[in-house]
Amino acid sequence: MVARVRRVSGELLTIASLNTRGIPLTGSQLAERYAVIGAGFDAGDADVVCCQEVFTYWHLRLLVRRMRSFRQVSYRPAPAGPAGGLVTFSRRPVSGTAFRRFGRPPRAPGVPRASRVQARLKGALVTRLARPELCVINTHPVPNYDGDWSEANRSRAPCSVSSRRPPGWPMRSGARARLRSGPNISRRARRRIASISS
């Protein structure tokens, strides 16, 4: 997904988002896939790239090696790799980074226990750009395996946690946010998440 954001000053900022794995673990040729992804972004015109499913430091190194023009790499270290599998690359100066888990999702009928456990590891990575002053929020919700995008779908419960401001979330007035995420989050929830840093 690619978005172009025009600031009041008329400056154009290009933000790209990609679920870097998106395929089964076995037979996926990850090293080759990450080399192509990294080289493609490095040759492209995106100012900021939000990557999801970067689960290990090996995955991160593969991308960093190919994305040399992105000097700013934001993530929160975790034991195996970036927390939540989230990494944001930027060609623009970065003034801050924060990661917060969404917390425990509510119990809901039909939602498998594995999805609830997986949802507890999810969160949002906020990268604050210095120029222009803008917050880019990178998140990757629990997958919706049903393909049901209605308000009544069973995947909505684990994702509903992401529509609340996480406890202890740093707030500052005046900062603007743009959400880059997958289609599991409704438009209403996207607006609420975008208000996290406003």
N, C-alpha and C positions, 0 to 999 in steps of 0.2 A: 504494500500500500504506500502511495506517495501523496503527500499533501504539500501545497505551497501556501505559506502564511504571509500575508502582506501586513506589515506593521503600519501604524499611523504615520510614521516618518516616510513611508513609501518603500522601505527596504523589504526585499523578498527573501524569505527563508524557506528552504526546501527540506522537508522531513520525510524520511522513508522508514517503513516498518516491515520487518520480515521475521517469520517463524523459521528459524534456520534449519531445523530438522525436518519437520513436516512429513516424515516418511518412516517406515518401520526401521528399527535399530539394525536388524540383520540384513546384510547385502546392500547397505545404503551408500557405501564408498564415501564415508564422511570426510576424509582428508581431501579427496578430490572435490567434493561438493563445497566444502568451506573455502578451498582455494579459489574456486570459480566465483563464489559469493563475494569474498573479500576483494578480488581483482575487479569484479564488476562495479562494486561500490567505489573503489578507489579511482576508477576511470570515469565514474559518473559525476553528476552535479549536485548530489545531495549534500546539504550542510550538516545534517544530523541524521544518524541511522539508529533506530531502536531495534535491537535484536532480542528475540525470545528463544528459549530452549538452548541456551549456551550453558550446558549443565556442568562441564568440567573445565579445569584450567587448561587442559589440552585443547579443548574446543576454542577457548579464548585465545590461546597462543596462535592457533591456525588462522583466526580472523585478523589478529593484530599484525601478523607478519605480512598479510596482503593488503591491509588498509593503512598504509604508512602515512597517507595525507591526513588521516584523522588522528591528530596528536593528543586529543583529550578522550580518554576511555573511562567511563563511569560505571561502577558496579559496587556492590557490597560484598566483601570477601566472606565466604562460608567454607566449611571444611573441605568439600569436594570441588567447589567451583563457585561462580557468582550466585549470590542468593536469588532464589526464584528463577534462576536461569536467565536473568535479565541483564543486558549490557547496552549502554548507550554510547555511541561513538560520535564525536563532534569535531568539525573543522573550526568551529568558533570557540572562543575562550569560555571556560566553565568557571562559575563562581561558587558552586556548591553542589553536593549530591546527598540524597537521603533515600533510605529504603525502609519501608514499613510493611510488615505482614498485615494481612487483612483480618486475621483472627479466626476463631472457630465459627464455621457456618452453622446456621440453625438446622435442627433435624427436620427432615421433610420426607413425606411418603414417596417411596420409589427411588430415592437417591441412594445408590450403593455406598456402603461404608468406605470403600476404597476412594471414592470421589470426595467424601467428606474429609478423609485423612489428607488426600492430595491438596484439597482446597486450603488446609491450614498452612501449607508451605508457600502459598501464593501471596503476592503483595504488589507494591508499586514502587518503581524506582523513579525518583524525581531528580532531574538534572536541571539546575538553574544556569542558564546562559548569561554571561556578562554583557555581551553585545549581540543582538538586542536583549534587553532584560525580559526574559521569557522562561517559563518553566515547561519542560517537556516531560510528560508522565508516560512511562513505559510500563505496561502490565501485560500479563498473560493469564487469563482466567482458566478455570477448569474446563476441559473440552466438553462440547455438547455432542455426544455420540449419536443422539437421536435425530439430529437434523431438524428439530422442532424449534423454530425461532419465535413462537408466540409467547405472550406474557405468562401463559399457564404451563410452559414446559418445565420438566423436572430438573433441568440444569440451572434454572433460575435461582433456586435456593442457595447452592454453593457460591454462585456469583453475586448474590444479593449482599454479601458481606462487603464486596468491593464498592457498593454505593454509599457506604458510611465512611466518615472520616476516621481513620484508625486512631486508637488511643495515643495520646502524646504526639500527634502529628504537628510538626512545626507550622505555624501560620504566620503569614505576613501580608498585610494589605498592600495592594498596588501591583503585585506580581500577577502576570497573566499566564494561563495554562492552556495547552492544547493536548488532548488525549490521543495517544496512538495505541490502539488495541485491536484485538480480533472481534469477530461479529457476535461473540457470546454475550456481550453486554448491550443492553437496550439503550436507545438514544437517551431516555430519561436518566438512566444510571450514568451514562457518559457525561451528561451535564452536571450531575452531582459530584462525580469524581473530579471533573475539571474545576469545580469550586473549592477543592481541597487547598489549593495554594493561592486562592484569590482573596 
